[in-house]
Amino acid sequence: MKEKVLKEQVEELLEELKKDRLNIALNLMTDKQQERWQKILRGLSISQIAMIEGVKYISVYNSVNLGLKKIKRVFGINTINRPNK
């Protein structure tokens, strides 16, 4: 029983750490990048975001990609799995 409680506490802490890292990452971005990342986290695609904002796909793509580069640089991440083309 104690092990189950401990496991739950560890999982809760890990979730909080993930949130904290995400908040740190979002705070590194411009306001527009933050808005777009939050939309992506809610499940919208780059195409959908572009359509909603009335801008070109490439504008949203570049904005999101620059945010990704900031996150990778700050957290020392060299590679992120990319989908096969």
Number of C-alpha atoms within 10 A of each C-alpha: 6 7 8 9 10 11 12 12 12 12 12 12 12 12 12 12 12 12 12 12 14 13 12 14 18 20 12 15 19 13 11 13 21 19 15 23 23 13 15 15 10 9 10 14 15 20 15 15 20 18 13 9 12 9 12 13 15 12 12 23 17 12 17 21 14 15 22 17 13 17 19 15 11 11 12 9 11 8 7 8 5 6 5 4 3
